[in-house]
Amino acid sequence: MEEIVNRTLTKISKDLLDCAQECLDWIARDLVDPSRLAEMLKGFNLDAFNYNFTGMAQQPGFDAYKVLGLDRTATDAQVKAAYREQMGKLHPDVAGERFSFLSALVNIAYQQIARERGFK
């Protein structure tokens, strides 16, 4: 009986973690404001430093333009300027280390747009 309870608890724990990951993916895709995202992560009692954004660009619904706060009609110069502005706000000397996960998200978004448009 104890083995069944332990397996069930393990399954429930895994399902909860999977659900939390899906929620974070949805939040990260749909929120542009870094402070709102940080607050949501804090609300889940999750350590943002352990959240992995690297596979997010391949997720359905990920909008790199939304992460940078742009429309798809933005020029290359506007994309580069928005990237520099976001990274300036999220730099560890300005925002502190607690926002390093967001700078990773902004980098991923910029890299995706750069690949699509053929610039570096």
C-alpha positions, 0 to 999 in steps of 0.5 A: 500500500505504501508503494502505491501511495509513493508512486501516486504522490510522485506522479502528482508531483510530476504533473504539478511541475509540468503544469507549472512549466506550461503556465510559465511558458504561457506567461512568458509568451504573453507578457512583455513587461519584465516586472509583471513576469518577475512578479508572476514567477515570485507568486509561484514561489519559483526560482527564476534563475532555474527557469530555462527559456532556451527552448521557448523560441520553438514553442507554438505561440512564442512571439519574439516581437511581443517580447521586445514590445514591437509590431511585426512591421517594425523596421530592422533599426527599430528591432535593434533599438528595442533590443538595446533598450530592453538589454539596457534596462535589464543589465545587471548593473541597472536591474540587478542579478534577479532579472538575468533570466529576463535578459536571456528571454530578450536575447532569445527573442532578438536572436530569433528575429535576427535569424528571420531577417538575416542580420546579426 
